Amino acid sequence: MSVVRVQSAPFDLGAETGAFAARAAGAGAVVTFTGLVRDDTGDLQAMEIEHYPGMTDRAIRAICDEAATRWSLAETLVIHRHGRLAPNELIMMVATAARHRADAFAAAEYLMDYLKSRAPFWKKEIGATGAAWVAARPEDEDALGRW
């Protein structure tokens, strides 16, 4: 089963992880990853994330379904926030559950690589000196090549 939530509200990492593990009955491994808003320049005041709700949900669900098939996952969870976020706020979470840890780790990495480079989100960094849209990074695109 895949759960996908695209939301503006913060989420409780501990509660989400606990609830996910409880739903993953029979799995031998649960892997989680949490992304934070990162301030690479020391100037970031906020990041604004935009998306098209229907398009974003469908795209993330499709990649979760593909991951579940490729790695025989029992459960997947993707939470991704949108709106205005401050540095160090939780921006996203990926969780996977499988019978074996190798599948859970591989699927989580696959989902994270996809979210970073292909999920339909647009990010703008806002600093004291102005605002700029975040461009795709070649290393993020290269990471998809391994899948």
Backbone as a printed PyTorch tensor [residue, N CA C, xyz], in Angstrom:
tensor([[[  0.8370,  -1.1840,   0.0000],
         [  0.0000,   0.0000,   0.0000],
         [  0.8780,   1.2420,   0.0000]],

        [[  0.5060,   2.2190,  -0.7920],
         [  1.2410,   3.4790,  -0.8470],
         [  0.3900,   4.6030,  -0.2760]],

        [[  1.0030,   5.3910,   0.5790],
         [  0.3620,   6.5920,   1.1040],
         [  1.1850,   7.7730,   0.6080]],

        [[  0.5290,   8.7080,  -0.0510],
         [  1.1820,   9.9150,  -0.5540],
         [  0.4140,  11.1060,  -0.0170]],

        [[  1.1460,  12.0220,   0.6200],
         [  0.5240,  13.2520,   1.1130],
         [  1.3810,  14.4340,   0.6890]],

        [[  0.7690,  15.3460,  -0.0310],
         [  1.4040,  16.6130,  -0.3810],
         [  0.6300,  17.6560,   0.4000]],

        [[  1.3220,  18.3360,   1.3000],
         [  0.6310,  19.1880,   2.2690],
         [  1.4640,  20.4030,   2.6220]],

        [[  0.7930,  21.4340,   3.0910],
         [  1.5040,  22.6260,   3.5590],
         [  1.8320,  22.5190,   5.0460]],

        [[  1.0460,  21.7740,   5.7770],
         [  1.2150,  21.6810,   7.2330],
         [  2.4580,  20.8780,   7.6070]],

        [[  3.0970,  21.2410,   8.7090],
         [  4.2100,  20.4310,   9.2200],
         [  3.7190,  19.0320,   9.5870]],

        [[  4.6550,  18.0870,   9.6940],
         [  4.3050,  16.7370,  10.1270],
         [  5.2220,  16.3290,  11.2660]],

        [[  4.7440,  15.4120,  12.0780],
         [  5.4790,  14.9150,  13.2370],
         [  6.2510,  13.6720,  12.8050]],

        [[  7.5490,  13.7890,  12.6860],
         [  8.3860,  12.7070,  12.1850],
         [  8.2530,  11.4450,  13.0340]],

        [[  8.2850,  11.5820,  14.3450],
         [  8.1750,  10.4230,  15.2230],
         [  6.8370,   9.7250,  15.0830]],

        [[  5.7720,  10.4980,  15.0570],
         [  4.4370,   9.9150,  14.9250],
         [  4.2680,   9.2360,  13.5690]],

        [[  4.7630,   9.8720,  12.5100],
         [  4.6480,   9.2800,  11.1690],
         [  5.4400,   7.9720,  11.0800]],

        [[  6.6430,   7.9730,  11.6400],
         [  7.4740,   6.7690,  11.6030],
         [  6.8280,   5.6380,  12.3970]],

        [[  6.3140,   5.9510,  13.5790],
         [  5.6650,   4.9360,  14.4030],
         [  4.4310,   4.3560,  13.7420]],

        [[  3.6080,   5.2150,  13.1630],
         [  2.3920,   4.7460,  12.5010],
         [  2.7410,   3.9120,  11.2660]],

        [[  3.7660,   4.3300,  10.5380],
         [  4.1890,   3.5790,   9.3550],
         [  4.6610,   2.1820,   9.7500]],

        [[  5.5030,   2.1050,  10.7680],
         [  6.0170,   0.8020,  11.2140],
         [  4.8750,  -0.1000,  11.6850]],

        [[  3.8720,   0.4680,  12.3300],
         [  2.7350,  -0.3190,  12.7980],
         [  1.9260,  -0.8870,  11.6250]],

        [[  1.8080,  -0.1200,  10.5360],
         [  1.0730,  -0.6020,   9.3530],
         [  1.8620,  -1.6500,   8.5820]],

        [[  3.1630,  -1.7100,   8.7860],
         [  4.0400,  -2.5880,   8.0050],
         [  4.1920,  -3.9560,   8.6470]],

        [[  3.1400,  -4.4460,   9.2330],
         [  3.1750,  -5.7550,   9.8900],
         [  3.6750,  -6.8180,   8.9140]],

        [[  4.5900,  -7.6360,   9.3730],
         [  5.1480,  -8.6970,   8.5330],
         [  6.4070,  -8.3020,   7.7980]],

        [[  6.7070,  -7.0170,   7.7460],
         [  7.9430,  -6.5700,   7.0960],
         [  9.1210,  -6.8280,   8.0310]],

        [[ 10.2750,  -7.0800,   7.4650],
         [ 11.4730,  -7.2830,   8.2690],
         [ 12.3250,  -6.0380,   8.3600]],

        [[ 12.0040,  -5.0140,   7.5480],
         [ 12.8180,  -3.7890,   7.5320],
         [ 11.9410,  -2.5880,   7.2310]],

        [[ 12.2210,  -1.5040,   7.9340],
         [ 11.6160,  -0.2090,   7.6570],
         [ 12.7550,   0.7820,   7.5060]],

        [[ 12.7450,   1.5140,   6.3970],
         [ 13.7610,   2.5320,   6.1300],
         [ 13.0520,   3.8690,   5.9880]],

        [[ 13.5920,   4.8930,   6.6420],
         [ 13.0290,   6.2390,   6.5050],
         [ 14.1210,   7.2190,   6.1240]],

        [[ 13.7050,   8.2390,   5.4130],
         [ 14.5760,   9.3640,   5.0790],
         [ 13.7610,  10.6220,   5.2710]],

        [[ 14.3730,  11.6320,   5.8650],
         [ 13.7050,  12.9130,   6.0610],
         [ 14.5800,  14.0130,   5.5060]],

        [[ 14.0060,  14.8580,   4.6730],
         [ 14.7270,  15.9960,   4.1070],
         [ 14.3780,  17.2730,   4.8430]],

        [[ 15.3770,  18.1210,   4.9940],
         [ 15.2180,  19.4210,   5.6420],
         [ 15.4940,  20.5280,   4.6340]],

        [[ 14.9090,  21.6960,   4.8500],
         [ 15.2410,  22.8530,   4.0270],
         [ 16.6720,  23.2430,   4.3790]],

        [[ 17.5310,  23.2050,   3.3750],
         [ 18.9640,  23.4260,   3.5680],
         [ 19.3400,  24.8410,   3.1240]],

        [[ 20.1540,  25.5020,   3.9300],
         [ 20.6560,  26.8370,   3.6130],
         [ 22.1050,  26.7080,   3.1670]],

        [[ 22.3230,  26.5600,   1.8650],
         [ 23.6800,  26.3950,   1.3330],
         [ 24.4890,  27.6830,   1.3260]],

        [[ 23.8150,  28.8290,   1.3270],
         [ 24.5170,  30.1030,   1.1660],
         [ 24.6610,  30.8910,   2.4640]],

        [[ 23.9020,  30.5250,   3.4810],
         [ 23.8960,  31.3200,   4.7100],
         [ 22.9880,  32.5310,   4.5990]],

        [[ 22.3030,  32.6860,   3.4730],
         [ 21.4480,  33.8400,   3.2020],
         [ 19.9710,  33.4620,   3.1110]],

        [[ 19.6580,  32.1800,   3.1710],
         [ 18.2860,  31.7330,   2.9330],
         [ 17.3660,  32.1600,   4.0680]],

        [[ 16.3070,  32.8500,   3.7050],
         [ 15.2750,  33.2190,   4.6660],
         [ 14.0830,  32.2810,   4.5750]],

        [[ 13.8030,  31.8030,   3.3650],
         [ 12.6750,  30.8930,   3.1650],
         [ 12.8130,  30.2100,   1.8080]],

        [[ 12.1020,  29.0900,   1.6820],
         [ 11.9630,  28.4270,   0.3910],
         [ 10.4630,  28.3130,   0.1290]],

        [[ 10.0670,  28.6920,  -1.0700],
         [  8.6750,  28.5380,  -1.4790],
         [  8.5850,  27.3950,  -2.4700]],

        [[  7.6750,  26.4700,  -2.2090],
         [  7.5090,  25.2960,  -3.0640],
         [  6.1020,  25.3330,  -3.6430]],

        [[  6.0500,  25.2520,  -4.9830],
         [  4.7700,  25.2390,  -5.6830],
         [  4.5880,  23.8970,  -6.3710]],

        [[  3.3240,  23.5580,  -6.6550],
         [  3.0110,  22.3170,  -7.3600],
         [  1.6030,  22.3940,  -7.9160]],

        [[  1.2840,  21.4760,  -8.8270],
         [ -0.0790,  21.3010,  -9.3230],
         [ -0.6420,  20.0820,  -8.6010]],

        [[ -1.6190,  20.2680,  -7.7080],
         [ -2.0620,  19.1730,  -6.8390],
         [ -2.3540,  17.8460,  -7.5330]],

        [[ -3.2180,  17.8000,  -8.5060],
         [ -3.5520,  16.5290,  -9.1440],
         [ -2.3580,  15.9020,  -9.8400]],

        [[ -1.6120,  16.7090, -10.5600],
         [ -0.4460,  16.2170, -11.2830],
         [  0.6080,  15.6610, -10.3310]],

        [[  0.8780,  16.3730,  -9.2750],
         [  1.9070,  15.9580,  -8.3220],
         [  1.5240,  14.6550,  -7.6370]],

        [[  0.3060,  14.5690,  -7.1570],
         [ -0.1560,  13.3500,  -6.4960],
         [ -0.0500,  12.1410,  -7.4220]],

        [[ -0.5500,  12.2900,  -8.6500],
         [ -0.5070,  11.1710,  -9.6120],
         [  0.9240,  10.7400,  -9.9050]],

        [[  1.8150,  11.7020, -10.0970],
         [  3.2050,  11.3850, -10.4310],
         [  3.8920,  10.6380,  -9.2870]],

        [[  3.6790,  11.0700,  -8.0660],
         [  4.3240,  10.4170,  -6.9220],
         [  3.7090,   9.0300,  -6.6910]],

        [[  2.4060,   8.9120,  -6.8160],
         [  1.7560,   7.5980,  -6.6550],
         [  2.2710,   6.6040,  -7.7010]],

        [[  2.4510,   7.0520,  -8.9190],
         [  2.9290,   6.1640,  -9.9810],
         [  4.3310,   5.6510,  -9.6660]],

        [[  5.1930,   6.4940,  -9.1720],
         [  6.5570,   6.0460,  -8.8780],
         [  6.5670,   5.1680,  -7.6230]],

        [[  5.6820,   5.4270,  -6.6710],
         [  5.5550,   4.5360,  -5.4980],
         [  5.0880,   3.1530,  -5.9350]],

        [[  4.1300,   3.1070,  -6.8480],
         [  3.6440,   1.8220,  -7.3510],
         [  4.7570,   1.0670,  -8.0650]],

        [[  5.5390,   1.7800,  -8.8540],
         [  6.6570,   1.1300,  -9.5470],
         [  7.6740,   0.5910,  -8.5460]],

        [[  8.0130,   1.3810,  -7.5300],
         [  8.9640,   0.9320,  -6.5100],
         [  8.4330,  -0.2910,  -5.7690]],

        [[  7.1400,  -0.2910,  -5.4460],
         [  6.5470,  -1.4120,  -4.7130],
         [  6.6540,  -2.7050,  -5.5080]],

        [[  6.5090,  -2.6070,  -6.8170],
         [  6.6170,  -3.7870,  -7.6760],
         [  8.0710,  -4.2370,  -7.8290]],

        [[  8.9650,  -3.2930,  -8.0680],
         [ 10.3810,  -3.6320,  -8.2890],
         [ 11.0250,  -4.2610,  -7.0680]],

        [[ 10.6330,  -3.8050,  -5.8780],
         [ 11.2950,  -4.2720,  -4.6580],
         [ 10.3650,  -5.0100,  -3.7070]],

        [[  9.2370,  -5.4520,  -4.1300],
         [  8.2970,  -6.2150,  -3.2980],
         [  8.0560,  -5.5430,  -1.9420]],

        [[  7.6710,  -4.2920,  -1.9910],
         [  7.4440,  -3.5360,  -0.7600],
         [  6.0920,  -3.8680,  -0.1450]],

        [[  6.0770,  -3.8770,   1.1760],
         [  4.8310,  -4.0490,   1.9070],
         [  4.0950,  -2.7180,   2.0320]],

        [[  4.8410,  -1.6310,   2.1780],
         [  4.2780,  -0.2940,   2.4040],
         [  5.2350,   0.7490,   1.8460]],

        [[  4.6690,   1.8740,   1.4190],
         [  5.4710,   3.0650,   1.1260],
         [  4.7240,   4.2770,   1.6570]],

        [[  5.4940,   5.2670,   2.0310],
         [  4.9370,   6.5380,   2.4840],
         [  5.7960,   7.6520,   1.9090]],

        [[  5.1510,   8.6260,   1.3010],
         [  5.8310,   9.8370,   0.8580],
         [  5.0180,  11.0190,   1.3590]],

        [[  5.6770,  11.8790,   2.1060],
         [  5.0850,  13.1460,   2.5360],
         [  5.9790,  14.2360,   1.9600]],

        [[  5.3900,  15.1940,   1.2650],
         [  6.1700,  16.3170,   0.7300],
         [  5.3910,  17.5910,   0.9890]],

        [[  6.0530,  18.5570,   1.5550],
         [  5.3910,  19.8100,   1.8840],
         [  5.4980,  20.8010,   0.7310]],

        [[  4.5790,  21.7630,   0.7440],
         [  4.6220,  22.8780,  -0.2020],
         [  4.3090,  24.1460,   0.5730]],

        [[  4.4680,  25.2760,  -0.0930],
         [  4.2410,  26.5580,   0.5590],
         [  5.5650,  27.1670,   0.9910]],

        [[  5.5030,  28.0570,   1.9530],
         [  6.6920,  28.7780,   2.4320],
         [  7.2870,  28.0370,   3.6320]],

        [[  8.5500,  27.6320,   3.5070],
         [  9.2450,  26.8900,   4.5550],
         [ 10.5200,  27.6250,   4.9610]],

        [[ 10.8470,  27.5800,   6.2270],
         [ 12.0530,  28.2140,   6.7560],
         [ 13.2100,  27.2170,   6.7550]],

        [[ 14.4470,  27.7140,   6.8000],
         [ 15.5940,  26.8130,   6.9020],
         [ 15.4450,  25.8530,   8.0900]],

        [[ 15.8540,  24.6140,   7.8820],
         [ 15.8300,  23.5300,   8.8540],
         [ 14.4460,  22.9290,   9.1110]],

        [[ 13.4070,  23.4240,   8.4420],
         [ 12.0940,  22.7800,   8.5800],
         [ 12.0870,  21.4620,   7.8110]],

        [[ 11.2810,  20.5230,   8.2830],
         [ 11.0820,  19.2700,   7.5530],
         [ 10.3670,  19.5870,   6.2470]],

        [[ 10.9390,  19.1020,   5.1410],
         [ 10.3450,  19.3510,   3.8350],
         [  9.7030,  18.0880,   3.2720]],

        [[ 10.2740,  16.9240,   3.5880],
         [  9.7350,  15.6870,   3.0360],
         [ 10.1810,  14.4890,   3.8320]],

        [[  9.4430,  13.3890,   3.6160],
         [  9.7610,  12.1210,   4.2600],
         [  9.4350,  10.9980,   3.2860]],

        [[ 10.3240,  10.0270,   3.2310],
         [ 10.0930,   8.7950,   2.4760],
         [ 10.2690,   7.6470,   3.4530]],

        [[  9.3400,   6.7030,   3.4210],
         [  9.4730,   5.4880,   4.2360],
         [  9.1070,   4.2920,   3.3670]],

        [[  9.8760,   3.2260,   3.5170],
         [  9.6060,   1.9850,   2.7970],
         [  9.6920,   0.8310,   3.7830]],

        [[  8.8820,  -0.1910,   3.5290],
         [  8.9060,  -1.3970,   4.3510],
         [  8.9300,  -2.6030,   3.4180]],

        [[  9.8160,  -3.5450,   3.7360],
         [  9.9600,  -4.7500,   2.9200],
         [ 10.3680,  -5.9050,   3.8230]],

        [[ 10.3090,  -7.1080,   3.2790],
         [ 10.7430,  -8.2770,   4.0500],
         [ 12.2280,  -8.2070,   4.3650]],

        [[ 13.0150,  -7.6230,   3.4590],
         [ 14.4720,  -7.5780,   3.6180],
         [ 14.9870,  -6.1460,   3.4970]],

        [[ 16.0270,  -5.8350,   4.2360],
         [ 16.5420,  -4.4650,   4.2910],
         [ 17.0670,  -3.9700,   2.9520]],

        [[ 17.6840,  -4.8320,   2.1520],
         [ 18.2330,  -4.3770,   0.8700],
         [ 17.1240,  -3.7950,  -0.0030]],

        [[ 15.9710,  -4.4440,  -0.0400],
         [ 14.8500,  -3.9310,  -0.8260],
         [ 14.3460,  -2.6080,  -0.2570]],

        [[ 14.2280,  -2.5260,   1.0550],
         [ 13.7260,  -1.2960,   1.6800],
         [ 14.6810,  -0.1320,   1.4270]],

        [[ 15.9910,  -0.3600,   1.5450],
         [ 16.9690,   0.7040,   1.2890],
         [ 16.9650,   1.1250,  -0.1770]],

        [[ 17.0040,   0.1500,  -1.0910],
         [ 17.0460,   0.4700,  -2.5190],
         [ 15.8010,   1.2430,  -2.9420]],

        [[ 14.6540,   0.8090,  -2.4940],
         [ 13.4090,   1.4870,  -2.8640],
         [ 13.3660,   2.9080,  -2.3030]],

        [[ 13.8410,   3.0890,  -1.0800],
         [ 13.8590,   4.4330,  -0.4920],
         [ 14.7810,   5.3480,  -1.2960]],

        [[ 15.9520,   4.8530,  -1.6740],
         [ 16.8630,   5.6700,  -2.4860],
         [ 16.2550,   6.0070,  -3.8400]],

        [[ 15.6140,   5.0320,  -4.4470],
         [ 14.9520,   5.2410,  -5.7310],
         [ 13.8970,   6.3460,  -5.6160]],

        [[ 13.0590,   6.2560,  -4.5970],
         [ 12.0230,   7.2660,  -4.3920],
         [ 12.6210,   8.6460,  -4.1400]],

        [[ 13.6860,   8.7110,  -3.3430],
         [ 14.3150,  10.0030,  -3.0610],
         [ 14.9180,  10.6040,  -4.3220]],

        [[ 15.5850,   9.7720,  -5.1350],
         [ 16.1680,  10.2710,  -6.3860],
         [ 15.0730,  10.7910,  -7.3060]],

        [[ 13.9720,  10.0580,  -7.3960],
         [ 12.8590,  10.4910,  -8.2300],
         [ 12.2870,  11.8200,  -7.7220]],

        [[ 12.0240,  11.9050,  -6.4260],
         [ 11.4420,  13.1260,  -5.8730],
         [ 12.3360,  14.3360,  -6.1150]],

        [[ 13.6270,  14.1370,  -6.0100],
         [ 14.5700,  15.2460,  -6.1730],
         [ 14.6110,  15.7560,  -7.6060]],

        [[ 14.4630,  14.8620,  -8.5770],
         [ 14.6930,  15.2860,  -9.9550],
         [ 13.4760,  15.2440, -10.8690]],

        [[ 12.4320,  14.4890, -10.5210],
         [ 11.3260,  14.3230, -11.4560],
         [  9.9490,  14.7210, -10.9140]],

        [[  9.7890,  14.7480,  -9.6210],
         [  8.4700,  15.1090,  -9.0850],
         [  8.1710,  16.5650,  -9.4540]],

        [[  6.9380,  16.8470,  -9.8440],
         [  6.6010,  18.1940, -10.3110],
         [  6.4090,  19.2060,  -9.1680]],

        [[  7.5460,  19.6370,  -8.6400],
         [  7.5970,  20.7210,  -7.6550],
         [  8.5030,  21.8130,  -8.2150]],

        [[  8.1890,  23.0530,  -7.8950],
         [  9.0300,  24.1680,  -8.2840],
         [  9.4080,  24.9060,  -7.0150]],

        [[ 10.7290,  25.1320,  -6.8530],
         [ 11.2380,  25.7040,  -5.6070],
         [ 11.9010,  27.0420,  -5.8750]],

        [[ 11.5790,  27.9950,  -5.0110],
         [ 12.1810,  29.3180,  -5.0810],
         [ 12.8430,  29.6080,  -3.7470]],

        [[ 14.1240,  29.9840,  -3.7990],
         [ 14.8440,  30.3750,  -2.5820],
         [ 14.7570,  31.8840,  -2.4210]],

        [[ 14.4400,  32.3020,  -1.1980],
         [ 14.2850,  33.7190,  -0.8940],
         [ 15.3240,  34.0910,   0.1530]],

        [[ 16.1420,  35.0880,  -0.1920],
         [ 17.1860,  35.5480,   0.7210],
         [ 17.1530,  37.0600,   0.8560]],

        [[ 18.0750,  37.5790,   1.6270],
         [ 18.1370,  39.0200,   1.8590],
         [ 18.4170,  39.7820,   0.5640]],

        [[ 19.0780,  39.1310,  -0.3820],
         [ 19.4550,  39.8010,  -1.6230],
         [ 18.4650,  39.5630,  -2.7630]],

        [[ 17.3790,  38.8220,  -2.5000],
         [ 16.3820,  38.5850,  -3.5400],
         [ 15.9190,  37.1410,  -3.5670]],

        [[ 15.2320,  36.7940,  -4.6510],
         [ 14.6780,  35.4440,  -4.7990],
         [ 15.1220,  34.8540,  -6.1340]],

        [[ 15.2730,  33.5250,  -6.1500],
         [ 15.6630,  32.8420,  -7.3820],
         [ 15.0780,  31.4410,  -7.3920]],

        [[ 14.6120,  31.0250,  -8.5760],
         [ 14.1300,  29.6630,  -8.7340],
         [ 15.3060,  28.7120,  -8.6730]],

        [[ 15.1040,  27.5550,  -8.0730],
         [ 16.1590,  26.5500,  -7.9490],
         [ 16.2030,  25.7490,  -9.2470]],

        [[ 17.3780,  25.7210,  -9.8600],
         [ 17.5620,  24.9860, -11.1150],
         [ 17.8900,  23.5250, -10.8250]],

        [[ 17.5760,  22.6730, -11.7880],
         [ 17.9320,  21.2530, -11.6750],
         [ 19.4530,  21.1380, -11.6270]],

        [[ 19.9280,  20.1890, -10.8330],
         [ 21.3750,  19.9740, -10.7090],
         [ 21.7660,  18.7270, -11.4890]],

        [[ 22.8620,  18.7870, -12.2170],
         [ 23.2820,  17.6200, -13.0100],
         [ 23.4800,  16.3600, -12.1660]],

        [[ 23.9930,  16.4950, -10.9540],
         [ 24.2260,  15.3120, -10.1200],
         [ 22.9260,  14.6320,  -9.6980]],

        [[ 21.8460,  15.4240,  -9.5770],
         [ 20.5510,  14.8220,  -9.2740],
         [ 20.0370,  14.0320, -10.4760]],

        [[ 20.2240,  14.5680, -11.6620],
         [ 19.8360,  13.8580, -12.8790],
         [ 20.6710,  12.5960, -13.0440]],

        [[ 21.9660,  12.7110, -12.7700],
         [ 22.8630,  11.5410, -12.9050],
         [ 22.4540,  10.4150, -11.9580]],

        [[ 21.9480,  10.7580, -10.7940],
         [ 21.5560,   9.7350,  -9.8200],
         [ 20.4640,   8.8300, -10.3710]],

        [[ 19.6330,   9.3380, -11.2560],
         [ 18.5690,   8.5150, -11.8400],
         [ 19.1230,   7.4380, -12.7700]],

        [[ 20.3050,   7.6670, -13.2930],
         [ 20.9140,   6.7210, -14.2320],
         [ 21.1590,   5.3430, -13.6530]],

        [[ 21.3010,   5.2520, -12.3690],
         [ 21.5790,   3.9470, -11.7600],
         [ 20.3400,   3.0580, -11.6710]],

        [[ 19.1660,   3.6390, -11.9040],
         [ 17.9310,   2.8740, -11.7900],
         [ 17.4640,   2.4020, -13.1450]]])
